[in-house]
Amino acid sequence: MHRSAPYLPFRRFVSCVLLLLCVFAGDLRAQLANPYDYPVLSHLAHQRLRDSLKKSWSVPAAFKDKETQKKFREFWEGRTEFVVNAIENKDFIEEQELHAFIDGIVSQICAANKDLIPQKPVLLIDRSASVNAYSVGGHLIAVNLGLITFARSREEIALVIAHELSHDILDHAGRSMRERAEWLTSDEYKKSLNEVLDSRYERFTRLKKVLEGYTFSRTRHNRYHEGEADSLAVVLLKKGKIAFDPACFLRLDSSDMQYQRPLAQPVKAYFTALGLPFEDSWARKATKGLSARNFNFNKGKENADSLKTHPDCKDRYTRTLPWSTVSGPLTPVPASVQAKASKIILWNLFDNQSLTACLYRLLQERDSGNNDAWYTFMMHNVFFGLFYSDNELNRFNVVKIRPKEDVAPSYFELQTMLEQMPRESLEQYYRHFGAQAFWQELPADARGLKPLYATLLQKEGTPKEREAAARTFKMAHPKSMYCEFAEHFSK
């Protein structure tokens, strides 16, 4: 006992060090919870690109006819304006890990196809939840976050990127603008319109036929372009030594069904498990008469084939099946990349006031076992948004009602619940999440939203007080992703 006594102070010192390391590690984990920082949003990250587009995208002299050239210029400048406005509206994000992953695929394809792609295109990451990528021409392509969360493999994403690169190589965007300019200034089009204007009866019906004929022709033409892009995409992938799996086309056939996928549990179960009250009447639409009859949620879920600009996915699969180069397991998308993309989508849905869609995705994350503090924090944000909007007499607009035929029964149930919950229950849900222990795991900027929310909810609060609270948050956390929300209330 006499020999161990001198070591007691040292043991206490070691214990304190270990305790501090644990605290530091906990803070570090909390700091990693935010999926991105504010400066990576496009209005800041892509300023140079925005400023250079109008110079680099100068209108070529495509037509000798002045009228046709003028119409072509309108389309060309409209494309430039579309991209510039999207950058200004923060539609794109330059998050390092996400961009590096997608850019790695683009670089691999471009490096192996220098004869077809002498200039590597500009890559933008779009925050849209839509499972898509797109080429606007002019050596610029964009990949949506929705595609990243949907894809099961790197090869699936590579196929979609190769398809969009093919559109750029084949100048489909430029050809489309030229064809539209030619048609809208053609004698045939003018004659058709004049016949409509000169007729005394059925003007609307005649005009509809003109537009339907143009739309049908454009759809067939677009499908031809899509077939060209599919064929060239396979070539690009083969040269780039990236496996081509035609089954990806079958997967894309279900890419727009995010909100048609049912939840694993009844909606009620998710909230009662958190100790929250739930009245069955909230999720039951009060209807009378014929509208109360049973509705078939499976009816009308597919677009008519004649309305799709892409060829049918099954046809694309059958046509390209002989070209498959799959010889082993495909490369999974890194879990950290998909998780980050999912979180950015969730925040974007909340900030854009699509609260039912945001909450439904959060419940789907719970079904997948993702229960970290950030997802619970986002549930708190959703109920804040609902409660705040209810105070502003704007709840219906943030619930964003979707038709029955477009969603799963569980989505419609959740939507009905958020539409019909009493105001007092919305406040109860908001207060409940605000009092939970998970806040301790969040970084300072997330916790800093609490006083901002409190100010926004003050019944006697003035616009100046809201603006001051938002400005205080931005000054305290200038690089926080949550500055995007604060900006709605500050000049």
C-alpha positions in Angstrom: 0.0 0.0 0.0 2.9 2.3 0.8 4.4 1.7 -2.7 1.1 2.4 -4.6 0.4 5.7 -2.9 2.8 7.8 -5.0 1.0 6.7 -8.2 -2.4 8.0 -7.2 -1.9 11.5 -8.4 -0.6 10.2 -11.7 -3.6 7.9 -12.1 -5.9 10.9 -11.5 -3.9 12.8 -14.1 -4.4 10.0 -16.6 -8.1 9.8 -15.8 -8.5 13.5 -16.4 -6.6 13.3 -19.7 -8.7 10.4 -20.9 -11.9 12.3 -19.9 -10.8 15.3 -21.9 -9.9 13.2 -24.9 -13.4 11.7 -24.7 -15.0 15.1 -24.5 -12.8 16.3 -27.4 -13.7 13.2 -29.5 -17.4 13.8 -28.8 -17.1 17.5 -29.9 -15.2 16.3 -33.1 -18.0 13.9 -33.9 -20.5 16.6 -33.4 -18.6 18.9 -35.7 -18.7 16.3 -38.4 -22.5 16.1 -38.3 -23.1 19.0 -40.7 -23.0 17.7 -44.3 -21.5 20.9 -45.7 -20.5 24.5 -45.0 -22.3 27.5 -46.4 -19.5 28.8 -48.7 -19.8 25.7 -50.9 -23.2 26.7 -52.2 -23.1 27.8 -55.8 -23.8 31.5 -55.5 -20.5 31.7 -53.7 -18.6 28.7 -55.0 -19.3 29.3 -58.7 -19.0 33.0 -59.0 -16.3 32.7 -61.6 -18.3 30.3 -63.7 -21.4 32.5 -63.5 -19.4 35.5 -64.7 -17.7 33.6 -67.5 -20.8 31.9 -69.0 -22.0 34.9 -70.9 -18.6 35.5 -72.4 -17.8 31.8 -73.3 -21.4 31.1 -74.5 -21.4 33.7 -77.3 -24.2 33.1 -79.8 -22.9 31.6 -83.0 -24.2 32.8 -86.4 -26.2 29.7 -87.2 -28.7 31.2 -89.7 -28.5 33.8 -92.5 -32.2 34.5 -92.1 -32.4 37.4 -89.5 -35.7 36.2 -88.0 -34.5 32.7 -87.5 -31.2 33.8 -86.1 -33.1 36.1 -83.7 -35.2 33.3 -82.5 -32.2 31.1 -82.1 -30.5 33.8 -80.0 -33.5 33.9 -77.7 -33.2 30.2 -77.0 -29.4 30.4 -76.6 -29.5 33.3 -74.2 -32.4 31.6 -72.4 -30.1 28.7 -71.7 -27.4 30.9 -70.3 -29.9 32.7 -68.1 -31.2 29.4 -66.8 -27.8 28.3 -65.6 -26.9 31.7 -64.2 -30.1 31.9 -62.3 -29.7 28.4 -61.0 -26.2 29.3 -59.7 -27.6 32.5 -58.0 -30.5 30.5 -56.5 -28.0 28.1 -54.8 -29.2 25.1 -56.8 -25.7 23.7 -57.0 -23.2 22.7 -54.4 -19.4 22.2 -54.5 -19.1 19.9 -51.5 -15.6 18.4 -51.6 -16.3 14.7 -51.1 -19.4 14.5 -53.3 -17.7 16.5 -56.1 -14.5 14.4 -55.9 -16.5 11.2 -56.2 -18.5 12.3 -59.3 -15.6 14.1 -60.9 -13.6 10.9 -60.6 -16.1 9.2 -62.8 -16.2 12.1 -65.3 -12.4 12.2 -65.4 -12.1 8.5 -66.0 -14.5 8.6 -69.0 -13.0 11.7 -70.5 -9.4 10.5 -70.2 -10.2 7.4 -72.1 -12.2 9.2 -74.8 -10.0 12.2 -75.7 -10.9 11.8 -79.4 -14.5 12.3 -78.6 -14.1 14.6 -75.6 -11.1 16.9 -76.2 -12.4 19.3 -73.5 -13.5 18.0 -70.2 -16.9 19.5 -69.4 -17.8 21.6 -66.4 -19.4 19.5 -63.7 -22.1 20.8 -61.4 -23.7 18.9 -58.5 -27.4 19.8 -58.4 -29.2 19.7 -55.0 -32.3 18.3 -56.6 -33.8 15.1 -55.1 -34.9 14.0 -58.6 -33.1 10.9 -59.9 -31.5 12.5 -62.8 -28.5 14.2 -64.5 -28.6 16.5 -67.4 -26.6 18.2 -70.2 -27.5 21.8 -71.2 -24.9 21.8 -74.0 -21.9 24.1 -74.1 -19.7 21.5 -72.3 -21.6 21.6 -69.0 -23.3 18.7 -67.3 -25.0 18.4 -63.9 -25.6 15.4 -61.7 -28.5 15.5 -59.2 -28.0 14.4 -55.6 -31.1 12.2 -56.1 -29.1 10.1 -58.5 -26.4 9.6 -56.0 -28.8 8.4 -53.2 -30.7 6.2 -55.7 -27.7 4.4 -57.3 -26.6 1.0 -56.0 -23.2 1.2 -57.8 -20.6 3.5 -59.2 -21.3 1.9 -62.6 -24.9 3.0 -62.5 -23.9 6.6 -62.0 -21.2 6.2 -64.7 -23.8 5.0 -67.2 -26.0 8.1 -66.6 -23.0 10.4 -66.8 -21.8 8.8 -70.0 -25.3 9.2 -71.4 -25.2 13.0 -70.6 -21.6 13.3 -72.0 -22.9 11.7 -75.2 -25.6 14.4 -75.4 -22.9 17.0 -75.2 -20.6 15.3 -77.7 -23.5 15.0 -80.2 -24.6 18.6 -79.5 -28.2 17.6 -79.0 -28.9 20.8 -77.0 -27.6 23.0 -79.8 -29.4 20.9 -82.5 -32.6 21.2 -80.5 -32.4 25.0 -80.2 -31.7 25.3 -84.0 -34.6 23.0 -84.9 -37.0 25.0 -82.7 -35.9 28.3 -84.2 -36.3 26.9 -87.7 -39.8 25.5 -87.0 -41.2 28.6 -85.1 -40.1 30.9 -88.0 -41.1 28.5 -90.8 -43.8 29.3 -93.3 -45.6 26.1 -92.4 -45.9 27.1 -88.7 -47.0 30.6 -89.6 -49.6 29.3 -92.0 -51.0 27.0 -89.3 -51.3 29.8 -86.8 -52.9 32.2 -89.3 -55.5 29.5 -90.2 -56.3 29.3 -86.5 -56.6 33.1 -86.1 -58.7 33.4 -89.3 -61.2 30.8 -88.3 -64.3 32.0 -86.6 -65.0 28.8 -84.7 -63.1 26.1 -82.8 -60.0 28.2 -82.5 -58.9 26.4 -79.3 -59.3 23.0 -80.9 -57.4 24.0 -84.0 -54.6 25.5 -82.0 -54.5 22.4 -79.8 -54.0 20.2 -82.9 -51.1 22.4 -84.1 -49.4 22.1 -80.7 -50.1 18.4 -80.4 -48.5 17.8 -83.8 -45.4 19.8 -82.8 -45.2 18.0 -79.4 -45.5 14.5 -80.9 -42.9 15.3 -83.5 -40.5 16.7 -80.8 -41.1 13.6 -78.6 -40.2 11.2 -81.4 -37.1 13.3 -82.2 -36.1 13.4 -78.5 -36.4 9.6 -78.3 -34.1 9.3 -81.3 -31.6 11.5 -79.5 -31.9 9.4 -76.4 -31.2 6.2 -78.4 -28.1 7.9 -79.9 -26.9 8.9 -76.4 -27.4 5.3 -75.1 -25.4 3.8 -77.9 -22.5 6.2 -77.5 -22.6 5.9 -73.7 -21.8 2.2 -74.0 -18.8 3.0 -76.2 -17.5 5.6 -73.7 -17.8 3.2 -70.8 -16.1 0.4 -72.7 -13.1 2.6 -73.5 -13.0 3.9 -69.9 -13.0 0.3 -68.7 -16.2 0.8 -66.7 -18.6 -2.1 -66.7 -21.9 -1.6 -68.5 -24.9 -3.2 -66.8 -28.1 -2.9 -69.0 -30.1 -3.8 -65.8 -29.5 -0.2 -64.8 -32.3 0.8 -67.3 -34.8 -1.4 -65.4 -33.8 0.3 -62.2 -34.3 3.7 -63.7 -37.9 2.7 -64.5 -38.6 3.0 -60.7 -36.5 6.0 -60.1 -39.4 8.4 -59.6 -41.1 6.3 -56.9 -39.5 7.7 -53.8 -42.8 8.7 -52.4 -44.7 5.7 -53.7 -42.6 3.4 -51.5 -44.6 2.5 -48.4 -43.2 2.9 -44.9 -42.3 -0.1 -42.9 -44.7 0.8 -40.1 -48.0 2.7 -39.8 -47.4 6.4 -39.5 -48.7 6.4 -36.0 -46.0 4.0 -34.8 -43.1 6.4 -35.5 -44.5 9.1 -33.2 -45.9 7.0 -30.4 -42.5 5.3 -30.2 -41.1 8.7 -29.4 -43.6 9.2 -26.6 -45.7 11.6 -28.6 -49.6 11.5 -28.7 -51.3 10.6 -32.0 -55.0 10.8 -32.8 -56.1 8.4 -35.5 -58.5 11.1 -36.8 -55.6 13.3 -37.8 -54.6 10.8 -40.5 -58.1 10.1 -41.7 -59.4 12.5 -44.4 -62.8 13.8 -43.5 -64.9 13.4 -46.7 -68.5 13.1 -47.7 -70.4 11.6 -50.6 -68.8 10.0 -53.6 -65.3 11.2 -52.6 -65.3 8.9 -49.6 -65.2 5.7 -51.7 -62.1 3.5 -51.6 -59.3 4.8 -53.8 -57.0 2.5 -55.7 -53.5 3.8 -55.1 -52.0 1.7 -57.9 -54.1 3.3 -60.6 -52.5 5.8 -62.9 -49.0 5.6 -61.4 -47.2 5.4 -64.8 -47.0 8.1 -67.3 -48.5 7.3 -70.7 -45.7 6.0 -72.9 -46.4 8.6 -75.6 -45.7 11.4 -73.1 -42.2 10.2 -72.1 -39.2 11.8 -73.9 -37.0 8.9 -73.1 -37.6 5.5 -74.7 -39.3 2.9 -72.5 -36.8 1.6 -70.0 -37.6 -2.1 -70.9 -36.9 -1.3 -74.5 -33.6 0.3 -73.6 -32.6 -2.8 -71.6 -33.6 -5.2 -74.3 -31.7 -3.2 -77.0 -28.5 -2.9 -75.1 -28.4 -6.3 -73.4 -26.0 -7.8 -75.9 -23.5 -5.1 -75.1 -23.3 -5.9 -71.4 -19.7 -6.0 -70.0 -20.5 -7.1 -66.4 -18.1 -9.8 -65.4 -18.1 -9.5 -61.6 -19.5 -7.6 -58.6 -20.1 -3.9 -59.2 -18.5 -1.1 -57.1 -20.8 0.2 -54.4 -21.2 3.9 -53.9 -19.4 4.9 -50.7 -21.8 5.0 -47.7 -20.4 8.3 -46.6 -21.2 9.8 -50.0 -24.8 8.6 -50.1 -25.4 9.6 -46.5 -24.1 13.1 -47.2 -26.2 13.4 -50.3 -29.2 12.3 -48.5 -28.7 14.8 -45.7 -28.3 17.7 -48.2 -31.5 16.7 -49.9 -33.3 16.7 -46.6 -32.1 20.1 -45.6 -32.9 21.5 -49.1 -36.5 20.1 -48.8 -36.9 21.7 -45.4 -35.4 25.1 -46.5 -37.7 25.0 -49.6 -40.7 24.3 -47.4 -41.5 20.9 -48.7 -42.2 19.6 -45.3 -44.2 16.5 -45.9 -41.6 15.2 -48.4 -38.8 16.0 -45.9 -40.6 14.2 -43.1 -41.4 11.2 -45.2 -37.8 10.8 -46.2 -36.8 11.1 -42.6 -39.2 8.2 -41.7 -37.7 6.2 -44.5 -34.3 6.8 -43.1 -35.5 5.4 -39.8 -36.7 2.3 -41.6 -33.2 2.0 -42.9 -31.8 2.2 -39.4 -30.4 5.7 -39.7 -31.2 7.2 -36.3 -28.3 9.5 -35.6 -29.0 12.8 -33.9 -29.0 14.9 -37.1 -32.0 13.1 -38.4 -33.9 13.7 -35.2 -32.8 17.3 -35.3 -34.4 17.5 -38.8 -37.7 16.1 -37.4 -37.6 19.0 -35.0 -37.0 21.4 -37.8 -40.0 20.0 -39.7 -42.4 20.6 -36.8 -40.9 24.0 -36.2 -41.6 24.8 -39.8 -45.2 23.5 -39.5 -45.9 25.4 -36.3 -44.3 28.6 -37.6 -46.3 28.4 -40.9 -49.5 27.7 -39.0 -48.9 30.9 -37.0 -48.4 32.7 -40.3 -51.6 31.1 -41.7 -49.5 29.3 -44.3 -49.6 25.6 -43.2 -51.3 24.3 -46.3 -48.5 25.7 -48.6 -45.7 24.0 -46.6 -47.5 20.7 -46.4 -47.5 20.8 -50.3 -50.4 18.5 -51.0 -49.7 15.7 -53.5 -52.5 13.9 -55.4 -53.4 10.4 -54.1 -52.4 8.8 -57.3 -48.8 10.1 -57.0 -48.0 8.7 -53.6 -48.1 5.7 -51.3 -51.0 5.3 -48.9 -48.5 6.0 -46.0 -47.4 9.3 -47.6 -51.0 10.3 -48.1 -51.7 9.4 -44.4 -48.7 11.5 -43.3 -49.8 14.4 -45.5 -53.3 14.2 -44.1 -51.9 14.2 -40.5 -49.8 17.3 -41.1 -52.7 19.0 -42.7 -55.2 18.3 -39.9 -53.2 18.2 -36.7 -54.5 20.8 -34.2 -52.2 23.7 -33.7 -51.7 22.8 -30.1 -50.4 19.4 -31.1 -48.0 20.9 -33.6 -46.6 23.0 -30.8 -46.4 20.0 -28.5 -44.4 18.0 -31.1 -42.1 21.0 -31.6 -41.5 21.5 -27.9 -41.0 17.7 -27.4 -38.1 17.6 -29.9 -36.6 20.8 -28.5 -36.3 19.2 -25.1 -34.5 16.0 -26.0 -30.9 15.1 -25.2 -29.8 14.7 -28.8 -29.0 18.5 -28.9 -25.9 17.8 -26.9 -24.5 15.8 -29.9 -25.0 18.6 -32.4 -22.5 21.3 -33.3 -22.9 24.9 -32.0 -24.5 26.2 -35.2 -27.3 23.7 -35.0 -27.9 24.5 -31.4 -27.8 28.2 -32.4 -31.0 27.8 -34.4 -32.9 27.4 -31.1 -32.9 31.1 -30.1 -33.6 32.1 -33.7 -36.6 29.8 -33.8 -37.8 31.1 -30.5 -37.7 34.7 -31.8 -39.5 33.7 -35.0 -42.3 32.1 -32.9 -42.9 35.1 -30.7 -46.5 36.3 -31.2 -45.6 39.9 -30.6 -42.3 39.7 -32.5 -41.6 42.4 -35.2 -39.9 42.0 -38.5 -37.0 44.0 -37.1 -36.6 41.6 -34.2 -36.6 38.6 -36.6 -34.1 40.3 -38.8 -31.9 41.1 -35.9 -32.0 37.4 -34.6 -31.2 36.1 -38.1 -28.3 38.6 -38.4 -27.0 37.6 -35.0 -27.0 33.9 -36.0 -25.1 34.7 -39.3 -22.5 36.7 -37.4 -22.0 34.0 -34.9 -21.8 31.2 -37.5 -20.8 32.8 -40.8 -19.8 29.4 -42.4 -22.8 27.5 -41.2 -25.0 25.7 -43.7 -27.9 27.0 -41.6 -27.2 30.5 -42.8 -29.3 29.7 -45.8 -32.4 29.5 -43.5 -31.4 32.6 -41.6 -31.2 34.5 -44.9 -34.9 34.2 -45.4 -35.4 36.7 -42.5 -32.4 39.0 -43.0 -31.8 41.6 -45.8 
